[in-house]
Amino acid sequence: MKYLLLLRGVNVGGNHRVPMATLRDLFTTAGCRQVQSYINSGNLCFTSDLERAEVEALVVDILTTNFDFPIDFRVLTEAEFKTDLAQAPTWWGADPTLRHNALFKLQSYDQSHDSWLPTKLTSYDQVLITPNIIFWTSTFRVNFSKSFYSKLLGTPFYQQTSARNFNTTMKLEKLLER
């Protein structure tokens, strides 16, 4: 089965360094195949005969054994990722003057955020919540401070998600298709 692993908060500003070459090697040594990373922000695609729960346990083991800081993550099967991606609204990614992100729900994600979030949005935010991904479009520069997206940093919600922009999300889809 093909899997997508998304790590949160690695290789940002020189902190929580997780070299992607090292991560690829660790997963290959653990028996995963076709291990590929994309950019330096913790995106890994691989194939494994293990069931999802076993893959999640493997991820925990690799991360806790090899890195001395906590790393929240999410493992998605190719089917889960593609099912959510197929639900992306037409406005997500359409206007190049806007900010388009996919916020992936991490292992620590509190599902009550799914009902809390819509109550906080402003007219500068568009959001669609799926089981694994929150598709979010907000202003980029003009009126950005008026969007709820601009106020997320440091909130429990934000700490329990890992954002990828539209282009990265689409590239991850292509990696899984290979």
Salt bridges, closest charged atoms under 4 A:
ASP49 OD1 - ARG33 NH2 3.26
GLU56 OE2 - ARG52 NH1 3.43
GLU78 OE2 - LYS82 NZ 3.40
GLU80 OE2 - ARG52 NH2 2.18
ASP114 OD2 - LYS105 NZ 2.89
GLU177 OE2 - LYS82 NZ 3.46
